[in-house]
Amino acid sequence: MTAGHMATGSLAVIDMQRVFADPGSPWAAPRFTEAAQGVRRLLPAFGDRVTFTRFLAPEKPTGAWRAYYEQWPFALQPPDAPLWRLTDEFAAEARHVLDAPTFGKWTPALAARLGPEGRLVLAGVSTDCCVLSTALAAADAGVEVLVVSDACAGADDASHARALQVMDLYAPLIRVVTVKDLTGS
């Protein structure tokens, strides 16, 4: 497959937010900076076919989310709170932003952003949570999913690697690729 062919579809940049970038945050992804470098390299190949997502706390957690937010009470903040903002480097570039109070970002709004080839390219954080949840749901919907390993970061290196291994089990529905695979550079 040629590099030009691979850059088709839509890129979803998952949750490149301050809460995951700030080293002092309980939810920090230690390799956020490396993932951001990969995302920056991908953006030009997708032009307007980029959707940035944001994880937000619900106004009032229900079901199992109640216990989750009892464990992480710091996160019960409104959608406009600084921790939920995209990092500065991406905020200015984010023309299409999708917010969801769920780990998985495969929503009708994201589905509507897919091009006719129905390919979803995923980058962002955290590989072992929101990226994984989005990839599995999209694959179940019959979407071809490419997860860009060097444009993602996990809660730690081991969790990142395990999540990529799990997603690789879903081939050919989900394929793990690199920035170079998609852009040729």
N, C-alpha and C positions, 0 to 999 in steps of 0.2 A: 504494500500500500504506500502511495507517495505521501509526502508530508503535506502537500496542498490538499489532498483528499481528506486527510485526517482532521484538518481544522474546520470541517463542516460541523453543523449542529449549533447548539447553544451552550454557552458557558454559564454555569451557576457558581458564583463565588460565595461559598458558605461561611457566613458569620465572622467576617474579618472585622471584629468589633473590639473596642477598648477593653472590655471585660476579659477577653482572651489574650490580648496583647500585653497588658500591664503586668509586669513581673510580680507585683505585689498583690495581684488578684488571686483569690482561692481557685479560680478557674483558668489561670494562665496556661497557655500552651508554650512550653519552653522553646520550641523551634518556630514560633510564630513569625519571626523575622525571615527565616529561610523560606517558609511557605509564602510570605508576602513577596519575596523576590521571584519565586516561581509564578505567582499570579501576575505580577507586573510583566513578565516575559510573555504570558499568554494573551493578555488583553488586546494587543494590536491584531492578533490573528482572528479575533471574533468581532471586532468593530461594535456595532449596535446590538449584537446578539449576546449581550452579557446581562445577567441578572445578579445583583448582589442581594444576599439574604441577611436578615437579622433575627436572632433568637431574642424573644421578649418574654418577660414574666407575664402570666395572666393577671388580670385585675384581682380575681379571687380564685385561687387554685381549687380544683375539684378532684375527686377520685384519688388515685395514687399520687397525683401531683401535690396533694396536701402534705404527705410525708416527705416528698422531695424538697419542698420549700421549707419544711421544718428543719431539714438538714442544712439548707442554704438560705437562711432568712435574709442575708445581705442582698440577695437578688430580687427580692420583692419590691421593685422600684418601677415607676411609671415608664411608658415607652419613650418619653423624651429625656429620661435620666442620662447623664453623661456616660455611664458604663455601657449603655446599649448603642452608643454612636459607633458608626464605622470609623476605623482609624483615619486620621487626617489624610494620609496618602490616597485612600480610596474614596473618601466622602465626596471629594470634588469630581470624581470620575463616575460616580454611581448614578446613572440616568434612570435605571430601573431597579427599584428596591422592593423586595418582598419581605414582609414581616410575618412571623408565625410564633405562637407560644408552644411549639412542639419541636422536638429534636429534628424530625424529618421535615424537609422543606418541599417534598413532592406534593404540591397542592394544585388545584385547578388553575390557579394563576401562573404557576411555573410551567405546567403542561401547555398552557396557551402560548407561552413564549418560545416553544420548540419550533424549529423550522420543519419543512416538509419531510426531511429525512428522519426526523424523530430521534436524533442523537443528542444525548445530554452529557456534557463534559463537566466533571465536578472537580473543584479545587477548594481549599479553605481549611477550616478547623471545626471541630476536632475530628480527625480521621476516624477515631474510635467511637464517636457519638453522632454528631449531626451529619457528617459526610456519609457514614455507614448507613444511618437510618434513611437518608434521602436516596442513596444508591439502591438499597433493597426494595423500597417502595416503588421507585421508578422502574426497576427491572420487573417487578411483579406486574406492572401495568403494560409491559411489553416494549419498553423503551430501551434502546441500545445505550448503555452507560459506559463512559470512559472516566476512570478515576486517575487524576494526574498525581502520581505518588510524590514527586518533588515540588508540588505546589500545595501540599497538605501538611498538616502537623497534628500530632496527637497529644494526649495528656502527658505522655512521655514516649521515648523512642520505642520501647517494647510494645506499648499499646498501639502505636502507629503501625509497627510491623505486623502485629497480630491482626489488626483490622484489615490491612491490605491483603494478608493471606486469606482471611475469611472471604473478602469480596472476590478474590481471584478464584475461589471455589465455584462461583456463579458463572464463570465463562461458559459460553460466549455472550451471555446477557450483560455481564459486567466484565470489563477488561481494565487491568491496571497498566497505565502507560506513563511516559515521562513528558516533560515539556518539549524535549528535543524530538520525541516521536511525533508530536503535533505540529511543531513549528519548523522542524528541520535544523534548528540551531540551539 
